[in-house]
Amino acid sequence: MVGKLEKIIEEIHEKSCSGKRDFYIDPNTGFLVFTSYFLKERGYCCESSCRHCPYGYVKKE
């Protein structure tokens, strides 16, 4: 089940991507978060487990 905060973040991310923005500010932490739009335009995966990684990278434990 998706919580209220997750839904808000999803909406902010979708709006940021459709506006071709590189990042948004996380409403919970105030941190800058790169959008999948930016990460894809950059053209490679940095293997940092970005929240919206369009390459599907998952850090191995």
PDBQT receptor file of N, H, CA, C and O in Angstrom, charges set to zero:
ATOM      1  N   MET A   1       0.845  -1.187   0.000  1.00  0.00    +0.000 N 
ATOM      2  CA  MET A   1       0.000   0.000   0.000  1.00  0.00    +0.000 C 
ATOM      3  C   MET A   1       0.890   1.250   0.000  1.00  0.00    +0.000 C 
ATOM      4  O   MET A   1       1.858   1.347   0.754  1.00  0.00    +0.000 OA
ATOM      5  N   VAL A   2       0.541   2.171  -0.842  1.00  0.00    +0.000 N 
ATOM      6  H   VAL A   2      -0.245   2.092  -1.454  1.00  0.00    +0.000 HD
ATOM      7  CA  VAL A   2       1.303   3.414  -0.957  1.00  0.00    +0.000 C 
ATOM      8  C   VAL A   2       0.764   4.415   0.055  1.00  0.00    +0.000 C 
ATOM      9  O   VAL A   2      -0.434   4.694   0.104  1.00  0.00    +0.000 OA
ATOM     10  N   GLY A   3       1.688   4.954   0.870  1.00  0.00    +0.000 N 
ATOM     11  H   GLY A   3       2.661   4.727   0.830  1.00  0.00    +0.000 HD
ATOM     12  CA  GLY A   3       1.296   5.925   1.879  1.00  0.00    +0.000 C 
ATOM     13  C   GLY A   3       1.082   7.309   1.282  1.00  0.00    +0.000 C 
ATOM     14  O   GLY A   3       1.370   7.550   0.109  1.00  0.00    +0.000 OA
ATOM     15  N   LYS A   4       0.575   8.204   2.104  1.00  0.00    +0.000 N 
ATOM     16  H   LYS A   4       0.341   8.008   3.057  1.00  0.00    +0.000 HD
ATOM     17  CA  LYS A   4       0.274   9.561   1.669  1.00  0.00    +0.000 C 
ATOM     18  C   LYS A   4       1.526  10.294   1.178  1.00  0.00    +0.000 C 
ATOM     19  O   LYS A   4       1.490  10.947   0.135  1.00  0.00    +0.000 OA
ATOM     20  N   LEU A   5       2.621  10.193   1.916  1.00  0.00    +0.000 N 
ATOM     21  H   LEU A   5       2.650   9.663   2.763  1.00  0.00    +0.000 HD
ATOM     22  CA  LEU A   5       3.862  10.872   1.532  1.00  0.00    +0.000 C 
ATOM     23  C   LEU A   5       4.391  10.324   0.206  1.00  0.00    +0.000 C 
ATOM     24  O   LEU A   5       4.821  11.089  -0.657  1.00  0.00    +0.000 OA
ATOM     25  N   GLU A   6       4.358   8.992   0.046  1.00  0.00    +0.000 N 
ATOM     26  H   GLU A   6       4.008   8.371   0.747  1.00  0.00    +0.000 HD
ATOM     27  CA  GLU A   6       4.827   8.387  -1.194  1.00  0.00    +0.000 C 
ATOM     28  C   GLU A   6       4.009   8.866  -2.387  1.00  0.00    +0.000 C 
ATOM     29  O   GLU A   6       4.552   9.097  -3.467  1.00  0.00    +0.000 OA
ATOM     30  N   LYS A   7       2.715   9.012  -2.192  1.00  0.00    +0.000 N 
ATOM     31  H   LYS A   7       2.274   8.823  -1.315  1.00  0.00    +0.000 HD
ATOM     32  CA  LYS A   7       1.838   9.483  -3.263  1.00  0.00    +0.000 C 
ATOM     33  C   LYS A   7       2.172  10.940  -3.626  1.00  0.00    +0.000 C 
ATOM     34  O   LYS A   7       2.189  11.298  -4.804  1.00  0.00    +0.000 OA
ATOM     35  N   ILE A   8       2.431  11.759  -2.633  1.00  0.00    +0.000 N 
ATOM     36  H   ILE A   8       2.417  11.469  -1.676  1.00  0.00    +0.000 HD
ATOM     37  CA  ILE A   8       2.803  13.158  -2.865  1.00  0.00    +0.000 C 
ATOM     38  C   ILE A   8       4.115  13.225  -3.642  1.00  0.00    +0.000 C 
ATOM     39  O   ILE A   8       4.241  13.992  -4.596  1.00  0.00    +0.000 OA
ATOM     40  N   ILE A   9       5.094  12.415  -3.226  1.00  0.00    +0.000 N 
ATOM     41  H   ILE A   9       4.992  11.792  -2.450  1.00  0.00    +0.000 HD
ATOM     42  CA  ILE A   9       6.391  12.392  -3.910  1.00  0.00    +0.000 C 
ATOM     43  C   ILE A   9       6.220  11.937  -5.350  1.00  0.00    +0.000 C 
ATOM     44  O   ILE A   9       6.821  12.510  -6.258  1.00  0.00    +0.000 OA
ATOM     45  N   GLU A  10       5.403  10.909  -5.566  1.00  0.00    +0.000 N 
ATOM     46  H   GLU A  10       4.915  10.444  -4.828  1.00  0.00    +0.000 HD
ATOM     47  CA  GLU A  10       5.133  10.412  -6.915  1.00  0.00    +0.000 C 
ATOM     48  C   GLU A  10       4.544  11.513  -7.796  1.00  0.00    +0.000 C 
ATOM     49  O   GLU A  10       4.936  11.661  -8.953  1.00  0.00    +0.000 OA
ATOM     50  N   GLU A  11       3.609  12.278  -7.253  1.00  0.00    +0.000 N 
ATOM     51  H   GLU A  11       3.291  12.158  -6.313  1.00  0.00    +0.000 HD
ATOM     52  CA  GLU A  11       2.980  13.373  -8.005  1.00  0.00    +0.000 C 
ATOM     53  C   GLU A  11       3.984  14.488  -8.310  1.00  0.00    +0.000 C 
ATOM     54  O   GLU A  11       4.002  15.023  -9.418  1.00  0.00    +0.000 OA
ATOM     55  N   ILE A  12       4.810  14.832  -7.334  1.00  0.00    +0.000 N 
ATOM     56  H   ILE A  12       4.795  14.397  -6.434  1.00  0.00    +0.000 HD
ATOM     57  CA  ILE A  12       5.827  15.868  -7.543  1.00  0.00    +0.000 C 
ATOM     58  C   ILE A  12       6.810  15.416  -8.615  1.00  0.00    +0.000 C 
ATOM     59  O   ILE A  12       7.182  16.195  -9.492  1.00  0.00    +0.000 OA
ATOM     60  N   HIS A  13       7.228  14.154  -8.542  1.00  0.00    +0.000 N 
ATOM     61  H   HIS A  13       6.926  13.521  -7.830  1.00  0.00    +0.000 HD
ATOM     62  CA  HIS A  13       8.179  13.620  -9.518  1.00  0.00    +0.000 C 
ATOM     63  C   HIS A  13       7.585  13.633 -10.925  1.00  0.00    +0.000 C 
ATOM     64  O   HIS A  13       8.245  14.052 -11.876  1.00  0.00    +0.000 OA
ATOM     65  N   GLU A  14       6.352  13.179 -11.055  1.00  0.00    +0.000 N 
ATOM     66  H   GLU A  14       5.816  12.838 -10.282  1.00  0.00    +0.000 HD
ATOM     67  CA  GLU A  14       5.696  13.151 -12.363  1.00  0.00    +0.000 C 
ATOM     68  C   GLU A  14       5.580  14.557 -12.950  1.00  0.00    +0.000 C 
ATOM     69  O   GLU A  14       5.842  14.763 -14.135  1.00  0.00    +0.000 OA
ATOM     70  N   LYS A  15       5.192  15.513 -12.125  1.00  0.00    +0.000 N 
ATOM     71  H   LYS A  15       4.979  15.346 -11.163  1.00  0.00    +0.000 HD
ATOM     72  CA  LYS A  15       5.063  16.902 -12.589  1.00  0.00    +0.000 C 
ATOM     73  C   LYS A  15       6.424  17.469 -12.985  1.00  0.00    +0.000 C 
ATOM     74  O   LYS A  15       6.535  18.182 -13.983  1.00  0.00    +0.000 OA
ATOM     75  N   SER A  16       7.453  17.156 -12.210  1.00  0.00    +0.000 N 
ATOM     76  H   SER A  16       7.363  16.577 -11.399  1.00  0.00    +0.000 HD
ATOM     77  CA  SER A  16       8.806  17.635 -12.507  1.00  0.00    +0.000 C 
ATOM     78  C   SER A  16       9.314  17.050 -13.825  1.00  0.00    +0.000 C 
ATOM     79  O   SER A  16       9.911  17.764 -14.631  1.00  0.00    +0.000 OA
ATOM     80  N   CYS A  17       9.081  15.769 -14.042  1.00  0.00    +0.000 N 
ATOM     81  H   CYS A  17       8.596  15.190 -13.387  1.00  0.00    +0.000 HD
ATOM     82  CA  CYS A  17       9.515  15.132 -15.295  1.00  0.00    +0.000 C 
ATOM     83  C   CYS A  17       8.778  15.702 -16.496  1.00  0.00    +0.000 C 
ATOM     84  O   CYS A  17       9.388  15.967 -17.532  1.00  0.00    +0.000 OA
ATOM     85  N   SER A  18       7.476  15.892 -16.366  1.00  0.00    +0.000 N 
ATOM     86  H   SER A  18       6.981  15.677 -15.525  1.00  0.00    +0.000 HD
ATOM     87  CA  SER A  18       6.714  16.427 -17.495  1.00  0.00    +0.000 C 
ATOM     88  C   SER A  18       7.131  17.863 -17.802  1.00  0.00    +0.000 C 
ATOM     89  O   SER A  18       6.984  18.325 -18.934  1.00  0.00    +0.000 OA
ATOM     90  N   GLY A  19       7.649  18.567 -16.800  1.00  0.00    +0.000 N 
ATOM     91  H   GLY A  19       7.768  18.192 -15.881  1.00  0.00    +0.000 HD
ATOM     92  CA  GLY A  19       8.173  19.917 -16.996  1.00  0.00    +0.000 C 
ATOM     93  C   GLY A  19       9.648  19.929 -17.371  1.00  0.00    +0.000 C 
ATOM     94  O   GLY A  19      10.272  20.987 -17.443  1.00  0.00    +0.000 OA
ATOM     95  N   LYS A  20      10.199  18.745 -17.608  1.00  0.00    +0.000 N 
ATOM     96  H   LYS A  20       9.693  17.885 -17.549  1.00  0.00    +0.000 HD
ATOM     97  CA  LYS A  20      11.608  18.572 -17.983  1.00  0.00    +0.000 C 
ATOM     98  C   LYS A  20      12.558  19.204 -16.975  1.00  0.00    +0.000 C 
ATOM     99  O   LYS A  20      13.551  19.834 -17.339  1.00  0.00    +0.000 OA
ATOM    100  N   ARG A  21      12.231  19.023 -15.703  1.00  0.00    +0.000 N 
ATOM    101  H   ARG A  21      11.424  18.512 -15.407  1.00  0.00    +0.000 HD
ATOM    102  CA  ARG A  21      13.081  19.538 -14.630  1.00  0.00    +0.000 C 
ATOM    103  C   ARG A  21      14.087  18.476 -14.211  1.00  0.00    +0.000 C 
ATOM    104  O   ARG A  21      13.795  17.281 -14.248  1.00  0.00    +0.000 OA
ATOM    105  N   ASP A  22      15.251  18.912 -13.819  1.00  0.00    +0.000 N 
ATOM    106  H   ASP A  22      15.489  19.883 -13.789  1.00  0.00    +0.000 HD
ATOM    107  CA  ASP A  22      16.320  17.998 -13.426  1.00  0.00    +0.000 C 
ATOM    108  C   ASP A  22      16.147  17.446 -12.011  1.00  0.00    +0.000 C 
ATOM    109  O   ASP A  22      16.635  16.358 -11.705  1.00  0.00    +0.000 OA
ATOM    110  N   PHE A  23      15.472  18.176 -11.167  1.00  0.00    +0.000 N 
ATOM    111  H   PHE A  23      15.076  19.061 -11.415  1.00  0.00    +0.000 HD
ATOM    112  CA  PHE A  23      15.339  17.754  -9.774  1.00  0.00    +0.000 C 
ATOM    113  C   PHE A  23      14.106  18.377  -9.143  1.00  0.00    +0.000 C 
ATOM    114  O   PHE A  23      13.470  19.260  -9.717  1.00  0.00    +0.000 OA
ATOM    115  N   TYR A  24      13.783  17.899  -7.951  1.00  0.00    +0.000 N 
ATOM    116  H   TYR A  24      14.300  17.182  -7.484  1.00  0.00    +0.000 HD
ATOM    117  CA  TYR A  24      12.756  18.508  -7.108  1.00  0.00    +0.000 C 
ATOM    118  C   TYR A  24      13.251  18.428  -5.672  1.00  0.00    +0.000 C 
ATOM    119  O   TYR A  24      14.208  17.709  -5.385  1.00  0.00    +0.000 OA
ATOM    120  N   ILE A  25      12.623  19.144  -4.788  1.00  0.00    +0.000 N 
ATOM    121  H   ILE A  25      11.846  19.728  -5.021  1.00  0.00    +0.000 HD
ATOM    122  CA  ILE A  25      12.988  19.126  -3.380  1.00  0.00    +0.000 C 
ATOM    123  C   ILE A  25      12.044  18.176  -2.644  1.00  0.00    +0.000 C 
ATOM    124  O   ILE A  25      10.824  18.330  -2.695  1.00  0.00    +0.000 OA
ATOM    125  N   ASP A  26      12.624  17.199  -1.964  1.00  0.00    +0.000 N 
ATOM    126  H   ASP A  26      13.615  17.074  -1.922  1.00  0.00    +0.000 HD
ATOM    127  CA  ASP A  26      11.817  16.238  -1.220  1.00  0.00    +0.000 C 
ATOM    128  C   ASP A  26      11.048  16.985  -0.131  1.00  0.00    +0.000 C 
ATOM    129  O   ASP A  26      11.656  17.682   0.681  1.00  0.00    +0.000 OA
ATOM    130  N   PRO A  27       9.719  16.851  -0.101  1.00  0.00    +0.000 N 
ATOM    131  CA  PRO A  27       8.920  17.597   0.879  1.00  0.00    +0.000 C 
ATOM    132  C   PRO A  27       9.127  17.137   2.319  1.00  0.00    +0.000 C 
ATOM    133  O   PRO A  27       8.799  17.866   3.255  1.00  0.00    +0.000 OA
ATOM    134  N   ASN A  28       9.665  15.940   2.503  1.00  0.00    +0.000 N 
ATOM    135  H   ASN A  28       9.931  15.348   1.743  1.00  0.00    +0.000 HD
ATOM    136  CA  ASN A  28       9.872  15.416   3.842  1.00  0.00    +0.000 C 
ATOM    137  C   ASN A  28      11.234  15.805   4.411  1.00  0.00    +0.000 C 
ATOM    138  O   ASN A  28      11.341  16.151   5.587  1.00  0.00    +0.000 OA
ATOM    139  N   THR A  29      12.272  15.748   3.580  1.00  0.00    +0.000 N 
ATOM    140  H   THR A  29      12.184  15.467   2.624  1.00  0.00    +0.000 HD
ATOM    141  CA  THR A  29      13.635  15.963   4.070  1.00  0.00    +0.000 C 
ATOM    142  C   THR A  29      14.236  17.306   3.661  1.00  0.00    +0.000 C 
ATOM    143  O   THR A  29      15.149  17.809   4.315  1.00  0.00    +0.000 OA
ATOM    144  N   GLY A  30      13.716  17.882   2.575  1.00  0.00    +0.000 N 
ATOM    145  H   GLY A  30      12.974  17.473   2.044  1.00  0.00    +0.000 HD
ATOM    146  CA  GLY A  30      14.291  19.108   2.044  1.00  0.00    +0.000 C 
ATOM    147  C   GLY A  30      15.484  18.851   1.132  1.00  0.00    +0.000 C 
ATOM    148  O   GLY A  30      16.102  19.793   0.637  1.00  0.00    +0.000 OA
ATOM    149  N   PHE A  31      15.811  17.574   0.908  1.00  0.00    +0.000 N 
ATOM    150  H   PHE A  31      15.308  16.809   1.310  1.00  0.00    +0.000 HD
ATOM    151  CA  PHE A  31      16.938  17.215   0.044  1.00  0.00    +0.000 C 
ATOM    152  C   PHE A  31      16.558  17.367  -1.419  1.00  0.00    +0.000 C 
ATOM    153  O   PHE A  31      15.389  17.253  -1.788  1.00  0.00    +0.000 OA
ATOM    154  N   LEU A  32      17.566  17.627  -2.246  1.00  0.00    +0.000 N 
ATOM    155  H   LEU A  32      18.516  17.719  -1.946  1.00  0.00    +0.000 HD
ATOM    156  CA  LEU A  32      17.392  17.679  -3.683  1.00  0.00    +0.000 C 
ATOM    157  C   LEU A  32      17.366  16.237  -4.197  1.00  0.00    +0.000 C 
ATOM    158  O   LEU A  32      18.203  15.423  -3.807  1.00  0.00    +0.000 OA
ATOM    159  N   VAL A  33      16.400  15.920  -5.077  1.00  0.00    +0.000 N 
ATOM    160  H   VAL A  33      15.720  16.581  -5.394  1.00  0.00    +0.000 HD
ATOM    161  CA  VAL A  33      16.270  14.578  -5.641  1.00  0.00    +0.000 C 
ATOM    162  C   VAL A  33      16.262  14.697  -7.155  1.00  0.00    +0.000 C 
ATOM    163  O   VAL A  33      15.437  15.419  -7.716  1.00  0.00    +0.000 OA
ATOM    164  N   PHE A  34      17.177  13.994  -7.827  1.00  0.00    +0.000 N 
ATOM    165  H   PHE A  34      17.847  13.408  -7.372  1.00  0.00    +0.000 HD
ATOM    166  CA  PHE A  34      17.198  14.009  -9.284  1.00  0.00    +0.000 C 
ATOM    167  C   PHE A  34      15.979  13.278  -9.834  1.00  0.00    +0.000 C 
ATOM    168  O   PHE A  34      15.544  12.266  -9.283  1.00  0.00    +0.000 OA
ATOM    169  N   THR A  35      15.439  13.804 -10.924  1.00  0.00    +0.000 N 
ATOM    170  H   THR A  35      15.792  14.625 -11.372  1.00  0.00    +0.000 HD
ATOM    171  CA  THR A  35      14.312  13.154 -11.582  1.00  0.00    +0.000 C 
ATOM    172  C   THR A  35      14.815  12.087 -12.542  1.00  0.00    +0.000 C 
ATOM    173  O   THR A  35      15.972  12.113 -12.963  1.00  0.00    +0.000 OA
ATOM    174  N   SER A  36      13.935  11.147 -12.888  1.00  0.00    +0.000 N 
ATOM    175  H   SER A  36      12.996  11.126 -12.546  1.00  0.00    +0.000 HD
ATOM    176  CA  SER A  36      14.306  10.140 -13.875  1.00  0.00    +0.000 C 
ATOM    177  C   SER A  36      14.553  10.800 -15.225  1.00  0.00    +0.000 C 
ATOM    178  O   SER A  36      15.342  10.300 -16.026  1.00  0.00    +0.000 OA
ATOM    179  N   TYR A  37      13.882  11.921 -15.482  1.00  0.00    +0.000 N 
ATOM    180  H   TYR A  37      13.240  12.327 -14.831  1.00  0.00    +0.000 HD
ATOM    181  CA  TYR A  37      14.125  12.677 -16.716  1.00  0.00    +0.000 C 
ATOM    182  C   TYR A  37      15.600  13.079 -16.798  1.00  0.00    +0.000 C 
ATOM    183  O   TYR A  37      16.262  12.832 -17.806  1.00  0.00    +0.000 OA
ATOM    184  N   PHE A  38      16.098  13.687 -15.749  1.00  0.00    +0.000 N 
ATOM    185  H   PHE A  38      15.561  13.888 -14.930  1.00  0.00    +0.000 HD
ATOM    186  CA  PHE A  38      17.504  14.116 -15.720  1.00  0.00    +0.000 C 
ATOM    187  C   PHE A  38      18.458  12.936 -15.839  1.00  0.00    +0.000 C 
ATOM    188  O   PHE A  38      19.407  12.967 -16.623  1.00  0.00    +0.000 OA
ATOM    189  N   LEU A  39      18.197  11.890 -15.049  1.00  0.00    +0.000 N 
ATOM    190  H   LEU A  39      17.426  11.864 -14.413  1.00  0.00    +0.000 HD
ATOM    191  CA  LEU A  39      19.096  10.743 -15.029  1.00  0.00    +0.000 C 
ATOM    192  C   LEU A  39      19.162  10.068 -16.402  1.00  0.00    +0.000 C 
ATOM    193  O   LEU A  39      20.230   9.623 -16.824  1.00  0.00    +0.000 OA
ATOM    194  N   LYS A  40      18.038   9.993 -17.090  1.00  0.00    +0.000 N 
ATOM    195  H   LYS A  40      17.171  10.354 -16.747  1.00  0.00    +0.000 HD
ATOM    196  CA  LYS A  40      18.029   9.389 -18.423  1.00  0.00    +0.000 C 
ATOM    197  C   LYS A  40      18.741  10.295 -19.424  1.00  0.00    +0.000 C 
ATOM    198  O   LYS A  40      19.502   9.812 -20.263  1.00  0.00    +0.000 OA
ATOM    199  N   GLU A  41      18.506  11.588 -19.345  1.00  0.00    +0.000 N 
ATOM    200  H   GLU A  41      17.888  11.980 -18.663  1.00  0.00    +0.000 HD
ATOM    201  CA  GLU A  41      19.163  12.540 -20.251  1.00  0.00    +0.000 C 
ATOM    202  C   GLU A  41      20.675  12.537 -20.050  1.00  0.00    +0.000 C 
ATOM    203  O   GLU A  41      21.429  12.758 -20.998  1.00  0.00    +0.000 OA
ATOM    204  N   ARG A  42      21.118  12.287 -18.824  1.00  0.00    +0.000 N 
ATOM    205  H   ARG A  42      20.506  12.107 -18.054  1.00  0.00    +0.000 HD
ATOM    206  CA  ARG A  42      22.551  12.233 -18.536  1.00  0.00    +0.000 C 
ATOM    207  C   ARG A  42      23.198  11.088 -19.311  1.00  0.00    +0.000 C 
ATOM    208  O   ARG A  42      24.343  11.200 -19.748  1.00  0.00    +0.000 OA
ATOM    209  N   GLY A  43      22.467   9.992 -19.481  1.00  0.00    +0.000 N 
ATOM    210  H   GLY A  43      21.536   9.902 -19.127  1.00  0.00    +0.000 HD
ATOM    211  CA  GLY A  43      22.909   8.935 -20.376  1.00  0.00    +0.000 C 
ATOM    212  C   GLY A  43      23.652   7.756 -19.773  1.00  0.00    +0.000 C 
ATOM    213  O   GLY A  43      24.086   6.867 -20.505  1.00  0.00    +0.000 OA
ATOM    214  N   TYR A  44      23.808   7.727 -18.466  1.00  0.00    +0.000 N 
ATOM    215  H   TYR A  44      23.455   8.449 -17.871  1.00  0.00    +0.000 HD
ATOM    216  CA  TYR A  44      24.472   6.585 -17.842  1.00  0.00    +0.000 C 
ATOM    217  C   TYR A  44      24.030   6.453 -16.389  1.00  0.00    +0.000 C 
ATOM    218  O   TYR A  44      23.523   7.400 -15.787  1.00  0.00    +0.000 OA
ATOM    219  N   CYS A  45      24.233   5.263 -15.845  1.00  0.00    +0.000 N 
ATOM    220  H   CYS A  45      24.645   4.494 -16.334  1.00  0.00    +0.000 HD
ATOM    221  CA  CYS A  45      23.892   5.006 -14.448  1.00  0.00    +0.000 C 
ATOM    222  C   CYS A  45      25.129   5.230 -13.585  1.00  0.00    +0.000 C 
ATOM    223  O   CYS A  45      26.211   4.743 -13.915  1.00  0.00    +0.000 OA
ATOM    224  N   CYS A  46      24.981   5.956 -12.496  1.00  0.00    +0.000 N 
ATOM    225  H   CYS A  46      24.103   6.352 -12.228  1.00  0.00    +0.000 HD
ATOM    226  CA  CYS A  46      26.102   6.237 -11.598  1.00  0.00    +0.000 C 
ATOM    227  C   CYS A  46      26.228   5.194 -10.483  1.00  0.00    +0.000 C 
ATOM    228  O   CYS A  46      27.157   5.250  -9.677  1.00  0.00    +0.000 OA
ATOM    229  N   GLU A  47      25.298   4.252 -10.441  1.00  0.00    +0.000 N 
ATOM    230  H   GLU A  47      24.543   4.206 -11.095  1.00  0.00    +0.000 HD
ATOM    231  CA  GLU A  47      25.281   3.172  -9.444  1.00  0.00    +0.000 C 
ATOM    232  C   GLU A  47      25.255   3.694  -8.008  1.00  0.00    +0.000 C 
ATOM    233  O   GLU A  47      25.931   3.160  -7.128  1.00  0.00    +0.000 OA
ATOM    234  N   SER A  48      24.465   4.743  -7.785  1.00  0.00    +0.000 N 
ATOM    235  H   SER A  48      23.916   5.177  -8.500  1.00  0.00    +0.000 HD
ATOM    236  CA  SER A  48      24.328   5.319  -6.445  1.00  0.00    +0.000 C 
ATOM    237  C   SER A  48      22.955   5.046  -5.839  1.00  0.00    +0.000 C 
ATOM    238  O   SER A  48      22.602   5.624  -4.811  1.00  0.00    +0.000 OA
ATOM    239  N   SER A  49      22.190   4.177  -6.464  1.00  0.00    +0.000 N 
ATOM    240  H   SER A  49      22.477   3.707  -7.299  1.00  0.00    +0.000 HD
ATOM    241  CA  SER A  49      20.838   3.834  -5.991  1.00  0.00    +0.000 C 
ATOM    242  C   SER A  49      19.919   5.051  -5.928  1.00  0.00    +0.000 C 
ATOM    243  O   SER A  49      19.212   5.258  -4.942  1.00  0.00    +0.000 OA
ATOM    244  N   CYS A  50      19.938   5.843  -6.980  1.00  0.00    +0.000 N 
ATOM    245  H   CYS A  50      20.512   5.674  -7.782  1.00  0.00    +0.000 HD
ATOM    246  CA  CYS A  50      19.072   7.021  -7.041  1.00  0.00    +0.000 C 
ATOM    247  C   CYS A  50      17.607   6.612  -6.914  1.00  0.00    +0.000 C 
ATOM    248  O   CYS A  50      17.209   5.563  -7.421  1.00  0.00    +0.000 OA
ATOM    249  N   ARG A  51      16.826   7.413  -6.257  1.00  0.00    +0.000 N 
ATOM    250  H   ARG A  51      17.150   8.265  -5.845  1.00  0.00    +0.000 HD
ATOM    251  CA  ARG A  51      15.422   7.115  -6.000  1.00  0.00    +0.000 C 
ATOM    252  C   ARG A  51      14.650   6.826  -7.283  1.00  0.00    +0.000 C 
ATOM    253  O   ARG A  51      13.818   5.919  -7.308  1.00  0.00    +0.000 OA
ATOM    254  N   HIS A  52      14.910   7.572  -8.335  1.00  0.00    +0.000 N 
ATOM    255  H   HIS A  52      15.586   8.308  -8.315  1.00  0.00    +0.000 HD
ATOM    256  CA  HIS A  52      14.151   7.428  -9.579  1.00  0.00    +0.000 C 
ATOM    257  C   HIS A  52      15.013   6.908 -10.724  1.00  0.00    +0.000 C 
ATOM    258  O   HIS A  52      14.837   7.321 -11.870  1.00  0.00    +0.000 OA
ATOM    259  N   CYS A  53      15.942   6.008 -10.421  1.00  0.00    +0.000 N 
ATOM    260  H   CYS A  53      16.085   5.673  -9.490  1.00  0.00    +0.000 HD
ATOM    261  CA  CYS A  53      16.868   5.481 -11.428  1.00  0.00    +0.000 C 
ATOM    262  C   CYS A  53      16.107   4.849 -12.598  1.00  0.00    +0.000 C 
ATOM    263  O   CYS A  53      15.365   3.886 -12.403  1.00  0.00    +0.000 OA
ATOM    264  N   PRO A  54      16.289   5.387 -13.820  1.00  0.00    +0.000 N 
ATOM    265  CA  PRO A  54      15.600   4.807 -14.977  1.00  0.00    +0.000 C 
ATOM    266  C   PRO A  54      16.312   3.559 -15.507  1.00  0.00    +0.000 C 
ATOM    267  O   PRO A  54      15.817   2.911 -16.430  1.00  0.00    +0.000 OA
ATOM    268  N   TYR A  55      17.455   3.224 -14.938  1.00  0.00    +0.000 N 
ATOM    269  H   TYR A  55      17.857   3.751 -14.189  1.00  0.00    +0.000 HD
ATOM    270  CA  TYR A  55      18.242   2.081 -15.395  1.00  0.00    +0.000 C 
ATOM    271  C   TYR A  55      18.005   0.830 -14.549  1.00  0.00    +0.000 C 
ATOM    272  O   TYR A  55      18.531  -0.239 -14.859  1.00  0.00    +0.000 OA
ATOM    273  N   GLY A  56      17.223   0.961 -13.492  1.00  0.00    +0.000 N 
ATOM    274  H   GLY A  56      16.796   1.830 -13.241  1.00  0.00    +0.000 HD
ATOM    275  CA  GLY A  56      16.886  -0.185 -12.657  1.00  0.00    +0.000 C 
ATOM    276  C   GLY A  56      17.995  -0.672 -11.739  1.00  0.00    +0.000 C 
ATOM    277  O   GLY A  56      17.964  -1.813 -11.278  1.00  0.00    +0.000 OA
ATOM    278  N   TYR A  57      18.978   0.188 -11.468  1.00  0.00    +0.000 N 
ATOM    279  H   TYR A  57      19.003   1.115 -11.842  1.00  0.00    +0.000 HD
ATOM    280  CA  TYR A  57      20.080  -0.218 -10.602  1.00  0.00    +0.000 C 
ATOM    281  C   TYR A  57      19.590  -0.417  -9.174  1.00  0.00    +0.000 C 
ATOM    282  O   TYR A  57      18.885   0.427  -8.620  1.00  0.00    +0.000 OA
ATOM    283  N   VAL A  58      19.975  -1.547  -8.589  1.00  0.00    +0.000 N 
ATOM    284  H   VAL A  58      20.547  -2.232  -9.039  1.00  0.00    +0.000 HD
ATOM    285  CA  VAL A  58      19.690  -1.834  -7.187  1.00  0.00    +0.000 C 
ATOM    286  C   VAL A  58      21.012  -2.216  -6.536  1.00  0.00    +0.000 C 
ATOM    287  O   VAL A  58      21.679  -3.157  -6.967  1.00  0.00    +0.000 OA
ATOM    288  N   LYS A  59      21.381  -1.483  -5.505  1.00  0.00    +0.000 N 
ATOM    289  H   LYS A  59      20.839  -0.718  -5.155  1.00  0.00    +0.000 HD
ATOM    290  CA  LYS A  59      22.646  -1.731  -4.821  1.00  0.00    +0.000 C 
ATOM    291  C   LYS A  59      22.643  -3.102  -4.152  1.00  0.00    +0.000 C 
ATOM    292  O   LYS A  59      21.683  -3.477  -3.477  1.00  0.00    +0.000 OA
ATOM    293  N   LYS A  60      23.725  -3.839  -4.349  1.00  0.00    +0.000 N 
ATOM    294  H   LYS A  60      24.505  -3.535  -4.897  1.00  0.00    +0.000 HD
ATOM    295  CA  LYS A  60      23.850  -5.158  -3.731  1.00  0.00    +0.000 C 
ATOM    296  C   LYS A  60      24.325  -4.989  -2.303  1.00  0.00    +0.000 C 
ATOM    297  O   LYS A  60      25.245  -4.218  -2.030  1.00  0.00    +0.000 OA
ATOM    298  N   GLU A  61      23.699  -5.705  -1.403  1.00  0.00    +0.000 N 
ATOM    299  H   GLU A  61      22.951  -6.331  -1.625  1.00  0.00    +0.000 HD
ATOM    300  CA  GLU A  61      24.022  -5.631   0.020  1.00  0.00    +0.000 C 
ATOM    301  C   GLU A  61      25.317  -6.337   0.326  1.00  0.00    +0.000 C 
ATOM    302  O   GLU A  61      25.742  -6.372   1.481  1.00  0.00    +0.000 OA
TER     303      GLU A  61
